[in-house]
């Protein structure tokens, strides 16, 4: 597992569709549904029956490996920061 430096793009090439996404507490948020390289963000698919997909900036990615990535915030904070809405990817 590799810790990312938010000031560089090193390691972001490890992001892939279907990769598990976890919050800072280790709670599964969902999985990577879409990667917007130009915007520097990922769309995270969550349980469609509970809440919709959310958008997360690359800057929120703290740790990453082949199968999963960990964000530097809690799921609730992520949802409140973007209203639980996603941008089109």
HUJO-V689483 format. One record per helix or strand. SS is the DSSP state (h for helix, s for strand). FROM is the first residue (numbers start at 1). LEN is the number of residues. Records with the same first field share a line. If there is no record, write none. Layout:
SS: FROM-LEN, FROM-LEN
//
This chain:
s: 2-2, 20-3, 28-9, 41-5, 54-4, 61-4, 68-4
h: 12-3, 58-3, 75-8
//
